[in-house]
Amino acid sequence: MRVLVVGANGQVARLTVRELAERGHEPVAMVRNENQGEGLKRLGAKKIVIADLEADITHAFKDVDAVIFAAGSGGKTGADKTILVDLWGAMKTVDTAMNKGIKRFVMLSSMGTVDPDKSDRIRHYLVAKKVADDYLKNSSLSYTIVRPGSLTTDEAKGLIKLEEEIQVRDNTITREDVAKVLAGVLDRKNTYQKTFEILNGSMPIDEALDSV
Ligand SMILES: NC(=O)c1ccc[n+]([C@@H]2O[C@H](COP(=O)([O-])OP(=O)(O)OC[C@H]3O[C@@H](n4cnc5c(N)ncnc54)[C@H](OP(=O)(O)O)[C@@H]3O)[C@@H](O)[C@H]2O)c1
């Protein structure tokens, strides 16, 4: 599949581009800055498109079969960027996919999104992610929403815990394993119209994804 990775220069997204290429997909990397293209090509991106979620993004969706949304405003910007990127940028990506007739959409969301009121520190972020997730769920797209716990840069373990809502809090998962899940759900029809949380765990990723 030709897969548009939105936010492709991000830490999870770069690993996802590599993972997609290794699985025989053709990643199209959407980045804000031209200089980010070379590194992504080395990871396996077939094409680089320059687009900013705060502006028009329609040109990025040309000849694409699926979209993985892995962008985010990050913890160092204010709530204004949370609204413009994590919320509005995600909703805009959903709308553009629908307008372009692209059916498959994988959303990188976050654990804690089920009930943002349980969080004090990042409640506004979790609300933004929840509204974007709900917007996707109410669309006509074939979606999968992946909600990881706190991300680490450790090496992939290949083993995860996957449930609709995991009761354990304050736990982690490696970015590399998240990337494997994002790439792994892409053509698994049993994960369509599903939302689940993931943490480091004890089940091989393929087995966990097959059980969704
Ligand atoms: N950190 C955690 O523990 C955690 C836990 C659960 C879920 N998540 C979610 O996982 C996401 C990915 O994590 P990560 O560590 O890979 O984040 P990251 O490295 O900060 O990557 C985010 C990417 O989004 C891009 N971006 C920001 N604003 C944009 C815009 N206006 N238009 C286009 N692209 C834009 C950034 O582009 P530049 O490279 O140009 O800055 C960056 O490449 C987070 O954003 C968050 O929603 C995070």
The ligand as an ORCA input file, in Angstrom:
! r2SCAN-3c Opt
* xyz 0 1
  N       5.235     11.160     24.410
  C       4.460     10.215     24.894
  O       4.754      9.594     25.935
  C       3.183      9.859     24.167
  C       2.326      8.905     24.730
  C       1.189      8.520     24.008
  C       0.918      9.078     22.763
  N       1.770     10.021     22.242
  C       1.454     10.592     20.919
  O       2.419     10.116     19.999
  C       2.751     11.186     19.113
  C       4.102     10.907     18.456
  O       5.100     10.870     19.447
  P       6.608     11.210     19.037
  O       7.445     10.977     20.218
  O       6.910     10.550     17.755
  O       6.462     12.788     18.785
  P       7.449     13.768     18.017
  O       8.788     13.179     17.857
  O       7.305     15.094     18.714
  O       6.787     13.893     16.554
  C       5.717     14.717     16.265
  C       5.847     15.133     14.810
  O       4.717     15.962     14.486
  C       5.173     16.951     13.596
  N       4.346     18.144     13.600
  C       4.146     19.021     14.600
  N       3.393     20.042     14.181
  C       3.112     19.809     12.880
  C       2.392     20.517     11.877
  N       1.823     21.710     12.134
  N       2.317     20.002     10.637
  C       2.921     18.815     10.339
  N       3.631     18.102     11.244
  C       3.719     18.593     12.499
  C       6.576     17.321     14.085
  O       7.280     17.914     13.022
  P       8.773     18.542     13.171
  O       9.694     17.366     13.152
  O       8.879     19.417     11.979
  O       8.785     19.291     14.467
  C       7.108     15.970     14.522
  O       7.860     15.389     13.487
  C       2.706     12.416     20.007
  O       2.518     13.598     19.242
  C       1.510     12.110     20.887
  O       0.317     12.586     20.305
  C       2.885     10.415     22.913
*
